[in-house]
Amino acid sequence: MPNWQPGMASEVLPQAYRDILEVVADAPGPVRAKQIVPRIGLPAETGKIEGTRSKLKRLVERGWLDEDIPGMFTPARRRMAASPNSR
């Protein structure tokens, strides 16, 4: 998965990561992995939650999301500032 760069759209990501980004972008505030899992069509099981949390952390590491509070994910501020019309 690529690091986010200005002008880069989420289409460069695998579908599972795009689905996660969409849920986080549509949320009214920070979200936890266990809130995302059912919204992307997965059963709310420990393994699915942990797998999603791992993907969320990877998205943070690569600049797609922010995690200002441990376990709470939001769209990356710099990404939203650079490309306000993208999700």
Secondary structure, DSSP 8 states (H G I E B T S, - for coil): -----TT--GGGS-HHHHHHHHHHHHSSS-B-HHHHHHHTT----HHHHHHHHHHHHHHHHTTSEEEEETTEEEE-HHHHHH-TT--
